[in-house]
Amino acid sequence: MSAVSPLFPQHIIARKRDGGALTREEIEAFVRGATDASWADYQLSAMLMAIFLRGMTPVETAHFTRAMMESGRVADLSSIRMPKADKHSTGGVGDKVSLHLAPMVAACGVAVPMISGRGLGHTGGTLDKLEAIPGFSVNLSFASYRAQVKRLGLCLIGQTAELAPADKKLYALRDVTGTVECIPLICGSILAKKLAEGIDVLVLDVKFGRGAFMKDRKQARQLAQALVRVARAMGKPTRALLTAMDEPLGRTVGNALEVAESIDCLRGRGPADTMAVTYALGEQMLLLAKVACTAKAARAQLEKTIRDGSALGRFRAMIGAQGGDARVVDEPGRLPQARLQVPLPAARSGFVQGVDAMGVALAALRLGAGRAKAEDKVDPAVGISGLVKVGEKVAAGTPLCVIHANDRQALAEARRMLTAAIVVGGSRIPPARLIRELIG
């Protein structure tokens, strides 16, 4: 009787099930099995659960990430002389930072080739926000992507079939097998796509709190450390910021509404919390790209792009280049508008003591601003604007927010959810510090 090949799926699954460290060849066989369907879904699922329960060493995680990245095409942007940087957020509520940060960094002389995702569950997706702009296309070929980065210094697109195809398959299985919250698998999923973009450096926004994927700060720190360690092992200078996500970022939640707020940011009228995170991430991008020597100098460069309009100009040019109606930059009213726009009045006078990010996100989801399932259709016009912030004083009868809806039943349900999510009391609570740690 012949010996069982060590690369047979059942052999690899059993080794990980029993706590063994897998070799590079075994990990590559697993990832290849997800790409070419040589592993059955039940074998892939069993392997994911074994990894979830047994974990991976840093070396295994690096092998896994590289195999995921190399499962598809890796963009070659070597013909672009500018340094190339990107930013990734682990997802939050009202997090529209990518939309205005990318043109700000590009206006500082650092190319931003950004491949983003869609929203699922309570977190919003950059692609959904961009598609709220009439005509905007996030589906570009690699050749068009490279040409636009070379010409404008930025391009924001979605994942193509050529990019890390193993991730699409494995993420779908993770979503239905209870194996999403696994640091090695998260590292492979995030970094495979980001490092396939052809970037030189990467900055990560790892969020924690009620409205974040990771609720616990300790867990978020472990994820940030793992992401930085693996990316550096693959030759990409990387830093991560830990940021709090207990209340929504900014004053809007919902796709078209967040685009309008990003335009405000580019005009120097952005909410203080949104801009604090934007500048913190932008500083690290410029520092890693070596176009600034200090955080203070990087901040000055970023602020200049707002003052002189160069960042707004880049944003306008990007919209036009990707088929969108660039007039929205000067006329935000051209963005989709909900039929019903109803203020939610404060029941009492006092101070805002809490704005539960998860409660607000679920209200936006009920309105149709997000997806409960991947196939759900998003309504770009609906959401919440004018959100109060923790620590602000409010008078009875004045708006805590404005609800944008296209359905009266959804409006009524969102109203109830928001009433529970926004707490007004007699004493003032200072807002939480947003930027908690820099890792790397």
N, C-alpha and C positions, 0 to 999 in steps of 0.2 A: 504494500500500500504506500503510495507516494506521500511525502510530507506536504502539509498545507502551506501555501505561499504566505509569507509574512505580510504581503500586501493585499490579501483577501480582506474584504470589509469586516467580516466577523472576527477575524484575528485582531485587526486594529481596534475595533470596538471593545473587544474583551481586554486588551492591554490597558486601554484608558479606564474601562470599568473597574479594573483591579488596581488602579492608581499608578500605573506606569507612565513614564515620560516617553512621548512618541518621538520618533526620529523625523528628520526633515522629509525623508522619502514617504513615510507613513502619512504625515500631514498633507503632503502634496497629493497623495493618492486620494485622500478624503475630499480635498477641495476639487480635484479633477473629477471625482465622482459626482459632485454637485453640478459641475459644468457640462459634462458629456452624458449625464444620466446613466453612467455605469454602476452607480449605487442607487438602490431603490429608496424611495422616500422614507420607508420604515427604517432602513439602515442609517440614513442621514439623521433621522430623528433620534435614533438610539445613540448615535455618536454625540449629537448635541447634548443630550441628557447626561451622558457620561462625562463630557467636558464640564457641564454645569455643576455636577456633583463633585467631581474630582479636581477641577481646575486645570490650569496649565502653568508651567514654569515660564519665566521671562523669555527663555530661549525658544520654547515651544510657541509662545505667543508671537514672537518675532517671525518665526518660520510660517506660522499660520497667516499672519498679516501679509507677508511677502507673497505667499501662494495665492491669497485672495486677490491682491493687486495684479499679479501676473496671470490671473485667470482670463483676463481680457487685454485690451490695448492700453498701453501707457503712453500718454501724450508726450511728444517730443517738442518742447518749446525752446530748444537750445539756440534757435536762430533769433530769439528775442533777447536783446542785450540787457534790457532792464532786469533788475532783480525781481523775482516772482514770489509773491506771498499770498497766503489765504488765511481765512479765519473760519472756525467751525464752532457752532454753539450746540450744546447737547439738548437744547429745546426749552422754551419757556412760554410765558403768556404775554402777549404784546411785544415780543422780541422782534422788532423790525430793523435791528442794527445793521444787518448785512446790506440793506438797500442803500443806505447813505454812507456807510463806512467804506464800501468798495470804491466809489468815485472819489472820496476824500483821499484815500491812500494812493489811488492811481494819479491824482493831481499832484501828489508829492514825488512822483517819479518811480513808483513801485507798481509793477503790473499785478493785477488781481484776476487770475483765471479761476473763477469760482463755479464749481458744480454743486448744486444744492438739491434739497429734497422737498417733498410735499408734506403737508401736515397730516397727522393721523392721531386720533384720540384728542386729548385736550391741548396739544401743542400745535401752533401754526407753522406752516411751511413757507419758506422764501419763494418757492415757485408759484404757490397759490397767490401770494401777494403780487408778484410781478404780473401774473396773468390777469389780475384785476385791471391792469392798464390795457385799454382797448387795442387789440392787434398784436400785443407783445408775444413773441415766440420764444419759448425756452428750449425748443427742439432744433439745435443746430448740429451740422456735421462737424467732425473733428477738424476738417480743413477750414470751415467757416469760423469755428471757435478760435483756432490758432491765428487766422488772419485778423479777426477782430481784436484779439489781445494785442497783436503787433501794432495795429493801427490806433486803437483807443486806449490801450493799457488796461482794459477790463472787459469781462464778458461773464454774464450770469446765465447758466444753462442748467438743464436737468441731466440726470444720469442717462447715458445712452446704452443701447444693448451691448455695445463693445466694451463698456467700462465695468470692470469687476463683476462679470455676470454671475459668478458663484455667490456673491453677496445677495443678489436678488432672490435666488433660490433659498439660501440658508436663512435669510431674514424672514421670508414667508413661513418657513417651518418653525423658526423660533417663536414667531408670533402666536402660533396655535399649539405649541407644545410646552409653554410655560418656561422657556429658557432664554427669555429676553434679557433679564437682569443678571448677566454673567460678564465680568470684566474682560476676560480674554476674548470672548466673542464680540463684545462691544468694540474693543480695540481693533480687531480685525475688520469689522464692518465700517467703522468710521475712517480708519487710516487707509484702508485699501482704496477707497474712492478718492480721498483727499490727495494721497501721494501719487495716484494715477493721473492727476491733473497736470503734472509737469512743473510743480512748484519747487522753489528753493527752500522756503521756510514756512512754518505753520504756527498760528496762534490759536489756542483753544479757549472757549468760554464754557467752563463746566459749572452748571448751575445746581443749586441744592435748595430745598425748602418745599413749601406746600404745593407750589405750581411747577415743580421741576420733576424730571424723570427720576433723579436721585433725591429722596427726601432728606436723607441724613448727611450732614457735612462730612463726617468721617468716611462714609462710602464714596462721596464725591471726590474727596482728596485722594483716596486709593485709585479711583478711576483716572483722575488727572495725572497722578504720578505714573501709572501704567502707560497711559497714552504718550506722555513725554518720553519715558524710557524706551518704548518700542520705536517711536518715530526717530529718536536719536540713533538707535541701533541700526536703523535703515538709512542713516546718513542725512537726516533732515533736522536742522536746528529747530527746536520746538519749545514753546512755553505755554503754560496754562494759567488762566485766572479762575479762581473760585468766586462765583458771584451769587448773591442771595436772590431767591425767587419766591418770596412769600406773598408779595403783592405784584400785580401786573407791572411790566416795564412801560413807562410812558402813560399816556392818557387814552389810548385807543386799543381796542382788540377787534379784529375783523380786517379783511384783506384790503379793500379799497381805502378804508379809514386809516390803516397803518401806512399805506403808500402816501396818503396826504400828510400824515405826521412826519414821515421821512423827508418829504419835500420841505416841510417846516424846519426840520433839522438842518437841511442844506441851506436854508435861508437865515440861519442863526436864531430861529425861534423854537428850537426843540426843547422838550421837557428836560429839566435838570438831571433826572435820574437816567434817562435815555442817553444823554450826552456824556454823562460821567462814565458809563460803560463803553460808549463809543470811543472816547478819547483814550481810556485805559487800554483797550484792545489795539487801537491804531498806533499808540506809542510803541507797544511791543512789536508790532509788525514792522515799523520803521527802524527800530533798533536792531532786530534780527536781520533785516535786509541791509543794514549798514549804511542807511542814508541819513541817520541821525546818531549822534554820539551819546546824548543824554535824553532822559524822558522829558525834561523841560524843553529841549530843542525840538524833539519830536512833536510835543504838544503845540509849540509855536507854529511849526509847519502845517499841522492839521488845521489849526484855527485860521491860518492865512487862507487856506482853500475855501473856507466859508466866507471870510470877509471879501475876498476878491472875486467870488463867484465861480472860480475854476472847478470846484467840486460839482456845483449845480450844472455847469456846462457839460461836464463829463457824463453826468446822469442823463441829461437831455440827449446827448449824442448816443449814448448806449440804447436808450429807448428807441430812437429813430433807426439805429443800425439793426435792431432786432424786430423791426416791423411794427413797433408800437406808435401810438399817437403821442408824439413828444409835446403837444400842446397842453397836456395835463400838468406839466411842470409850472406853467404860468396860469393855467386855468384848471385847478383841481376839481372844479364842478363838472368837468368832462368825465371824471371817474364815475363808475356805477353808483347810483343813489337809491336808497331804500324808499319805498312808498310811505312807510310809517316812521316818523322820528319823534319819539315820545320821551320827555324828561322823566326821571325818577326822583321825586322830591324827598328831601329829608323829613322824617317824621318829627324830629326834635332838633333843637339847637345844641351845639356842643363841638366836640373835636372828633375827627375821624380816628378811630382807634384800631381799625383793621379793614383791609380790603383783601379778602381771601382769593388768591390768584386762581386756585382750583375752582372755586365757586363761580368766579367771573368767566373762566374758560368754559365751564360746562353750560353756562347761560349762553355764551356765544355759539357753542356747539348746537344747542337747541334751536337757536335762530337760523342755523344753516351755514355758519361761517367756517365750519370744519367738518371732519369726517369721523363717524363712529366706525365705519368699515372702509377699506381701501377703495371700494368701487363707488362710494357715496359721491354725489355731486355737490360742489361747493357753491354757495351764493356769494359772489364777491361784494355785494352791496351791504350786507347785514353786519351787525356787530354792535359795539358799544364805544361811545366817544365821550369826551369830557369827564373822564373818571377822576374822582377826588383821590387825593393821596393821604397816606397816614400822616397825622400831625396837623392837617389843615383844619381851620375853623369853619363850621358851616352853620347857617341859620335855618330854622324850620321853614320848609316850603321851597328852599332853593335846591337846584338839581344836584344830586350825587353823581349823575351821569345822564347820558341820553341814549336811549335804546333805538337802534335802527333795525326795522323788521319789514318783512314782506308778507307776513302771515299773522293774523290777530291772535290765534291760539298760541303760537310760538311766542308772540310778544307777551301774553299774559303769564306764560310759564317762566319766561326769562325774567320778567319783572319780579316774580316771587323769589326766584333764585338769587337775583341781585340784592333784593331786600335783605335776605339772610346773609349774603356775603359781605355787605358793607356795614360795619358797626360804628355807631356814633355814641360817644359817652361824654361824661362831664369833665374828664381830665385829659390833658394833652399828653400823648405818647410820642416821643421823638421817633422819626423814621429810622428804620434799620440801616446800618452801614451796608452798602451794596458790594463793594470790592473787598473781599476778605483775605485772600492770599494770592501770591504769585509763586508758581511752581516752575522751576527750571531757570 
